[in-house]
């Protein structure tokens, strides 16, 4: 279960790639790379607020000496707009923790929907992505298509339960070696049938002919086939995913993924995820909990 947390402006959980003695590739831990996050123009409110009389007292926010991270700034500005709380009695940026604690305790999660983050997720199985794409509200997904990829980019994912048992690990390696070979053999057989004029494999152009072969060959690929996916969601939706999938009762593979995403999000936006606590479980993975769920 080896992986490396790489902090920075765009943090990542880097998952190494392993290979069987026959060269079949597999991963043992989710890999997560933050690929996009919000930007925030600090002076974006100036023209708007300066359009009100000075005695309205709405301009104090323009000279706040504390700069927050982009997503926190965006969500805070959205929340303050609701009450036009930009004057001296506003919550200053230095007390953003208190401001968002009140947002979370009040359940006013709509302001969190303004900030979105994107991740490239790999080292996860097809069974995990089937669960992941059930999170629809506030999410966007783009996943590898097995209709368009060949055996050259085929990789697998070893579950944690198999990693801790030499017997199950050896069986996993033998199984993916066999599947990789069968997949390549089946593609070759289908291509031969296609060249022989089998109607169900025929198509008008080379791309469609290749798709006909690969969409048939993918039928034998198991759930432990790797299924890379690009995921974008807003902060409110990410919080829901973390609460549901980093829960101790969630499947271990998706729990590992949710914890990785949480680590990356908290590292760049600590204020928006300050209410979460991690707990190490007996299997070595982590559960993430919050006293303010379902915001």
C-alpha positions in Angstrom: 0.0 0.0 0.0 2.9 2.4 -0.9 2.1 5.8 -2.2 3.8 9.2 -1.8 2.0 12.5 -0.9 3.5 15.3 -3.0 2.5 18.7 -1.5 2.5 21.9 -3.4 0.2 24.3 -5.3 -1.3 21.3 -7.1 -0.8 18.4 -4.6 -0.8 14.7 -5.6 -0.8 11.2 -4.2 1.7 9.4 -6.4 1.1 5.7 -6.8 4.0 3.5 -8.1 3.5 0.9 -10.8 4.4 -2.7 -10.3 4.8 -5.6 -12.8 4.5 -9.3 -12.7 7.4 -11.5 -13.9 5.6 -11.6 -17.3 5.4 -7.8 -17.4 1.7 -7.3 -16.6 1.3 -3.9 -15.0 -0.7 -3.2 -11.8 -1.0 -0.6 -9.0 -1.8 -1.1 -5.3 -3.0 2.3 -4.2 -5.1 5.1 -5.7 -3.1 7.8 -7.5 -4.6 11.3 -7.3 -3.3 14.5 -9.0 -5.1 17.8 -8.5 -5.3 19.3 -12.0 -7.3 22.5 -11.6 -8.5 24.8 -8.8 -10.1 28.2 -8.6 -8.5 31.5 -9.0 -9.8 34.6 -7.3 -9.4 38.2 -8.3 -8.8 40.1 -5.0 -10.1 43.4 -6.5 -13.2 41.8 -8.0 -15.6 43.5 -5.6 -14.1 47.0 -5.9 -16.2 48.4 -8.7 -19.3 47.0 -7.2 -18.8 48.2 -3.7 -17.5 51.6 -4.8 -20.8 52.1 -6.5 -22.5 52.6 -3.1 -22.3 55.8 -1.1 -19.3 55.9 1.2 -21.5 56.4 4.2 -23.1 53.0 3.5 -19.9 51.6 5.0 -19.4 48.7 2.5 -15.8 49.3 1.5 -13.9 48.0 4.5 -13.6 44.6 2.9 -11.5 46.1 0.1 -8.7 46.9 2.5 -8.6 43.7 4.5 -4.9 43.0 5.2 -5.2 39.2 5.3 -5.2 37.3 2.0 -7.1 34.0 2.0 -6.6 31.1 -0.4 -8.6 31.4 -3.7 -11.4 29.0 -3.0 -11.9 30.3 0.6 -11.9 33.9 -0.7 -14.5 33.0 -3.4 -16.8 31.2 -1.0 -16.5 33.9 1.7 -17.3 36.7 -0.8 -20.3 34.8 -2.0 -21.6 34.3 1.5 -21.0 38.0 2.4 -22.8 39.1 -0.7 -26.0 37.5 0.6 -26.1 40.0 3.5 -24.0 42.7 2.0 -21.7 42.2 5.0 -18.6 44.0 3.6 -18.4 46.8 6.1 -16.6 47.2 9.5 -18.9 44.7 11.2 -18.1 41.9 8.7 -16.1 38.9 9.7 -12.5 39.8 8.7 -10.4 37.4 6.8 -8.3 36.8 9.9 -11.3 35.1 11.4 -12.3 33.1 8.3 -12.2 29.9 10.4 -15.0 31.3 12.6 -16.9 32.4 9.6 -16.9 29.0 7.9 -17.5 27.2 11.2 -20.8 29.1 11.3 -21.6 28.3 7.7 -21.1 24.6 8.4 -23.0 24.6 11.6 -25.9 26.4 10.0 -25.9 24.1 7.0 -25.6 26.9 4.5 -23.5 24.8 2.1 -24.7 26.6 -1.1 -21.8 29.1 -0.8 -19.4 26.2 -1.0 -20.6 25.3 -4.5 -18.8 28.3 -6.1 -15.3 26.7 -5.8 -14.5 23.6 -7.9 -11.5 21.3 -8.0 -10.5 18.8 -10.6 -8.5 15.6 -10.1 -6.9 13.0 -12.3 -7.6 9.7 -10.6 -5.7 6.5 -11.5 -4.8 3.2 -9.8 -8.5 2.6 -9.2 -10.5 -0.3 -10.5 -13.6 -0.4 -12.7 -15.6 -1.5 -9.6 -14.6 1.7 -7.8 -15.4 4.0 -10.7 -18.8 2.4 -11.0 -19.4 3.6 -7.4 -17.8 6.9 -8.0 -20.0 8.0 -10.9 -23.1 7.5 -8.7 -22.2 10.9 -7.2 -24.0 13.0 -9.8 -24.9 16.4 -8.2 -22.1 18.9 -8.6 -19.8 16.3 -10.4 -18.3 15.9 -13.9 -16.6 12.7 -15.0 -14.5 11.8 -18.0 -13.3 8.2 -17.9 -11.1 6.0 -20.1 -13.1 4.1 -22.7 -12.3 0.4 -23.1 -13.8 0.6 -26.6 -10.9 2.8 -27.8 -7.9 1.5 -25.8 -5.7 -1.5 -26.6 -3.8 -4.1 -24.6 -0.8 -1.8 -24.7 -2.3 0.4 -22.0 -4.0 -2.4 -19.9 -3.2 -2.2 -16.2 -4.8 -3.7 -13.1 -5.4 -2.9 -9.5 -4.6 -5.1 -6.6 -7.0 -4.8 -3.6 -5.6 -4.4 -0.1 -6.9 -7.8 0.9 -4.8 -9.5 -1.7 -1.7 -7.5 -0.8 -1.5 -8.8 2.8 -1.8 -12.5 1.8 1.1 -14.1 -0.1 -1.3 -16.7 -1.4 -3.9 -14.2 -2.6 -1.1 -11.9 -4.1 0.4 -14.8 -6.1 -3.1 -15.7 -7.3 -3.8 -12.1 -8.3 -0.6 -11.9 -10.4 -1.3 -15.2 -12.1 -4.9 -14.1 -12.8 -3.9 -10.8 -14.4 -1.2 -12.4 -16.4 -3.8 -14.8 -17.8 -6.4 -12.1 -18.4 -3.8 -9.9 -20.2 -2.8 -12.8 -22.5 -6.5 -13.8 -23.1 -7.4 -10.2 -23.9 -4.6 -9.9 -26.5 -5.4 -13.3 -28.0 -9.1 -12.4 -28.2 -8.3 -9.1 -30.0 -6.2 -11.0 -32.5 -8.9 -13.6 -33.1 -11.5 -10.9 -33.5 -9.3 -9.0 -36.0 -8.9 -12.2 -38.0 -12.6 -12.7 -38.1 -13.0 -9.1 -39.1 -10.6 -9.5 -42.0 -12.5 -12.6 -43.0 -15.7 -10.5 -43.5 -17.7 -11.3 -40.4 -20.6 -8.8 -40.6 -20.9 -8.0 -36.8 -17.2 -6.9 -36.8 -17.3 -4.9 -40.0 -17.3 -1.1 -40.2 -16.9 1.7 -42.7 -13.5 3.0 -41.4 -10.4 1.9 -39.5 -11.4 3.7 -36.3 -14.8 2.0 -36.2 -13.3 -1.4 -37.1 -10.9 -1.1 -34.2 -13.7 -0.1 -31.9 -15.8 -3.1 -33.0 -12.9 -5.4 -32.0 -12.2 -3.7 -28.7 -15.8 -3.4 -27.5 -16.1 -7.1 -28.0 -12.8 -8.0 -26.3 -13.5 -5.9 -23.3 -16.2 -8.4 -22.3 -13.6 -10.6 -20.5 -11.9 -7.8 -18.5 -12.5 -8.1 -14.8 -13.6 -5.5 -12.3 -10.0 -5.2 -11.1 -9.0 -3.6 -14.5 -7.7 -0.1 -13.9 -10.1 2.7 -15.0 -8.5 6.2 -14.9 -10.9 9.0 -14.6 -10.9 12.8 -14.5 -13.3 14.2 -11.8 -14.4 17.7 -11.2 -16.7 18.8 -8.4 -17.4 21.8 -6.2 -16.4 21.9 -2.5 -19.9 21.0 -1.3 -20.0 17.9 -3.4 -16.4 16.9 -2.5 -17.4 17.2 1.2 -20.4 14.8 0.5 -18.1 12.3 -1.2 -15.6 12.4 1.6 -18.3 11.9 4.3 -19.8 9.0 2.4 -16.7 7.3 1.0 -14.1 7.9 3.6 -16.4 6.5 6.1 -15.1 3.4 8.0 -18.1 1.4 6.6 -17.3 2.2 3.0 -15.5 -0.3 0.7 -11.7 -0.2 1.4 -10.7 0.7 -2.1 -13.0 3.7 -2.4 -12.2 4.7 1.2 -8.5 4.9 0.2 -9.4 7.1 -2.8 -11.6 9.4 -0.8 -8.9 9.8 1.9 -6.4 10.7 -0.9 -8.7 13.4 -2.3 -9.3 14.7 1.2 -5.6 15.0 1.9 -5.1 17.0 -1.3 -8.0 19.3 -0.7 -7.2 20.1 2.9 -3.6 20.9 1.9 -4.6 23.7 -0.4 -7.8 24.8 1.4 -7.4 24.1 5.1 -10.2 26.5 6.1 -12.9 24.8 4.0 -12.0 21.4 5.4 -11.0 22.3 8.9 -13.8 20.4 10.6 -12.6 17.0 9.4 -10.7 14.5 11.6 -8.8 11.4 10.4 -8.7 8.1 12.3 -6.4 5.2 11.4 -8.3 2.0 11.1 -7.1 -1.5 12.0 -6.4 -2.3 8.3 -4.0 0.6 8.0 -6.4 2.8 6.0 -8.0 6.0 7.3 -11.5 7.1 8.0 -12.5 10.8 7.9 -15.3 12.2 10.0 -16.8 15.6 10.7 -19.2 16.9 13.4 -21.0 18.9 10.6 -22.0 16.4 8.0 -24.5 16.9 5.1 -23.8 20.6 4.8 
